[in-house]
């Protein structure tokens, strides 16, 4: 199954409002789209280079993708591992742009097998339930957002924190008062605290039905992650500390966290995400499938992966809620917070050709 040509696009999607976390603010989703052609089939992949986490931008990813495309022309599209090894050998790191190629290759392979991606990965189709994220703002504004989520039927609220001890405690306190005790709160500091602040915040909020805290300290502070597990009853989840299977092995060996957050744009795609989940499963560590700012195309691929891996226990697939436009045809369907997968072969999602006409692109042959 020979790869004949590859199209690379700068996929720009406006947001309804700026998204603020402790690491910075983004105004628009500036993603990358890869379309691989092989033997009459077309595979689609998307990466979201959240620069403050992965160290990539749309521009650097676009440049790397052009070189990657040249490496894959003429190769067997079904040799997913071999093709990804070619990319790794040529240019280390750059997981987001690699995840777009990985996704497109899996889309092609599942189509060639005439199977939905979840089945190709060895799983079954079932309904996932996502949380919704509240981004950094005043405590009162965040509480209003929490009430809106509860009234829409949300079963879990993810709250961005990571500024300072007083304000972050107040944010959680006001949200809990606004929505009552029943709905769990998932907190995410995005590395914003030092160890002492993390201890103080988590000890204060630990009795307020906090499901976990995601990445409370710097990504390199593995010892602090481990110490936090003994200082609070709030489970600790690794995000920025976990890029690949080597990180997963270290975190498991150190018994540093309770949960893993797998993101395809951070792991390099589905192939490596499977390795991370396998290590987590062997170590008894449940996983979450998370997102950056991807469209429903990549979200659909993530949902396929989660549906195929029962160790994935949490779903944070709400990025499209923030998008002002949806250029995706097919793909997952949101019914409130429930996510239903398509049943056709491959990922089952494409991008509207009219939308593509307005994007900057390059074709590799």
Secondary structure, DSSP 8 states (H G I E B T S, - for coil): -BEEEEEEEEEEEEEEEEEEETTEEEEEEEEEEEEEEETTEEEEEEE---HHHHS--HHHHHHHHHHHHHHHTTSBTT-HHHHHHHHHHHS---HHHHHHHHHHHHHHHHHHTTSBHHHHTT-----EE--EEE-S--HHHHHHHHHHHHHTT-SEEEEE--S-HHHHHHHHHHHHHHH-SSSEEEEE-TT---HHHHHHHHHHHTTS-EEEEE--S-TT-HHHHHHHHHH-SS-EEESTT-SSHHHHHHHHHHT--SEEEE-HHHHTSHHHHHHHHHHHHHHT--EEE--SS--HHHHHHHHHHHHH-TTEEEE---GGGGBS---EEES-EEETTEEE---SSBS-EEE-HHHHTTS-EEEE-
